[in-house]
Amino acid sequence: MSEFFTELSPWHWLILGMVLLGFEVLGSAGFLLGIALGALLQAVILFVVPDMAWHVQLLIFALASVIFTLLYWRVFRRFNDRSDQPLLNDRAAQLIGRQLVLAGPIENGLGKIQIGDTLWRAQADANIPAGSKIEIIDSQGMVLIVRQVD
Amino acid sequence: MFDLGITQGGVTAIVLVMLTLLIIFMGAKVVPQGYGWTVERFGRYTRTLPPGLHIIIPFIDTIGHRQNMMEQVLDVPPQEVISSDNAMVTTDAVCFFQVLDAAKSSYEVNDLYRAMQNLVMTNIRAVVGSMELDQMLSNRDSINGTLLSKVDEATDPWGVKVTRVEIRDISPPADLVEAMANQMKAEREKRAAILNAEGERQAAIAVAEGEKQAAILRAEGNKEAAFREAEAREREAEAEARATQMVSEAISQGNPQALNYFVAQKYVEALQGVASAENSKVIMMPLEASNVIGSVAGISELLNATKIKG
């Protein structure tokens, strides 16, 4: 057991890193990436400093894994969240910018508007009479924020 | 410690590596598209994770609910409803809804699907039960509309948007269906009988109408014919009168012997006719010979007259 740890060579770390990268490719969406990079970093360090105590190696590997994971998440967050359809599954947000004609009036800042064949609750900061043109400017959960368009 | 030839520092290092790996496993969360995961910090909801890679702080943050944010179909099981005219019908429905607010649908209601199912069922009872059977069968659209607005409003606090509720099937019991079919049949038969009678009536009228026209036309024809006949007779009489007049004029102006010639000719023709009749070998002739002879004498006189002229 102890022999295994004492005889850790850079190649071991390199193999570990590549195996982890392989698993990452098979699909774990990023959380093995940091650990793999940690292992590869440890391999490089061990090439540079050959006679490092093995528990120190493990420590460095653990810390590097956490740091790389955080870095990856921070730096690549925008890249990861890039989508052709960022509004997928968000019904209310998909409606923002749409213009339509009010069927019923908005009174006391609240009303209902029909979009497609469903009714949505609408909110406005003024009373809007029926038949006027409105635009959906925002959505708060289930409620659409609208304003009158002249 | 176990005697593995490893120092306590080494064991600590191994454990630390394991803990690190565990922390990374626990802290990095990948939310698939179409889901929203709620994060609870010490059991209290803090935020909802959208799809993608997220890091949550291990030890204090846990994933609460994995909420499906896609539009979902809810089958509403068949139930028996009594209509306002006391017909027992079985209805089932299908409901489409989408979770818009993962937090509300996770924490405002305990069992969202069961809650929605029961809500739709009770609303179907309320809406359909207030209608008569015939209305129920013919007003699906309005039933769906009413249901949708009611259910949608009721599910608002749960962060759910109900996009449609559709009554799938309304089936009255078999004997009622049969009665309905009979009614329909009777209705059609009645219509057929009425149409038949109507047709016969019109046909009779048409026949009578035709007969009347025919009688009128016939009478008119007869009248016209009578008129013409009378006219013809008049014309005939006129012609006869004229002919007689002309003959008498001719006689008065010319020789009366000419008459004798004609008469004699006719006599002889008549005799010939009588003689050539097949079935009479014996001819009774009340003939006055003197007349014939007279006519012969007339002929001789004619001859004489021509001789004198010659």
Contacts between the chains, C-beta under 8 A, distances in Angstrom:
chain1	res1	chain2	res2	distance
A	1	B	4	4.5
A	1	B	5	6.5
A	1	B	6	6.4
A	2	B	4	6.1
A	2	B	5	3.7
A	2	B	6	4.9
A	2	B	10	7.4
A	3	B	5	7.8
A	5	B	6	7.1
A	5	B	10	6.7
A	28	B	30	7.5
A	29	B	30	3.9
A	29	B	53	5.7
A	30	B	28	6.4
A	30	B	30	6.9
A	30	B	53	4.7
A	31	B	24	5.7
A	31	B	25	6.6
A	31	B	27	7.9
A	31	B	28	3.3
A	31	B	30	7.3
A	31	B	53	7.7
A	34	B	24	6.3
A	34	B	28	8.0
A	35	B	21	6.5
A	35	B	24	6.2
A	54	B	10	6.9
A	54	B	13	7.6
A	55	B	7	7.6
A	55	B	9	5.2
A	55	B	10	4.6
A	55	B	12	7.2
A	55	B	13	3.4
A	55	B	14	7.8
A	56	B	13	7.7
A	58	B	13	4.1
A	58	B	14	6.4
A	58	B	16	6.9
A	58	B	17	4.9
A	59	B	13	5.6
A	59	B	16	6.5
A	61	B	17	6.4
A	62	B	16	5.4
A	62	B	17	4.8
A	62	B	19	7.8
A	62	B	20	3.8
A	62	B	21	7.9
A	63	B	20	7.7
A	65	B	20	5.7
A	65	B	21	7.2
A	65	B	24	6.2
A	66	B	20	5.9
A	66	B	23	7.0
A	66	B	24	6.6
A	69	B	24	5.3
A	69	B	27	7.6
A	69	B	28	6.3
A	69	B	55	7.4
A	70	B	55	6.9
A	73	B	28	7.3
A	73	B	53	6.4
A	73	B	54	7.8
A	73	B	55	4.9
A	77	B	53	7.8
A	80	B	52	5.6
A	80	B	53	5.1
A	81	B	52	5.1
A	88	B	33	6.4
A	88	B	34	7.6
A	89	B	33	7.2
A	89	B	34	5.6
A	89	B	51	7.9
A	89	B	69	4.5
A	89	B	70	6.1
A	89	B	98	7.9
A	90	B	69	7.9
A	90	B	100	7.8
A	91	B	98	6.0
A	91	B	100	6.0
A	91	B	161	6.2
A	92	B	100	6.0
A	117	B	148	8.0
A	117	B	163	7.8
A	117	B	164	6.7
A	118	B	148	7.1
A	118	B	152	7.1
A	118	B	161	7.0
A	118	B	162	7.5
A	118	B	163	5.1
A	118	B	164	7.2
A	119	B	148	7.6
A	119	B	149	6.1
A	119	B	152	6.3
A	120	B	161	7.9
A	121	B	156	7.3
A	141	B	100	6.3
A	141	B	101	4.8
A	141	B	104	7.5
A	141	B	159	6.6
A	142	B	100	5.5
A	142	B	101	6.4
A	142	B	156	6.0
A	142	B	159	6.5
A	142	B	161	6.5
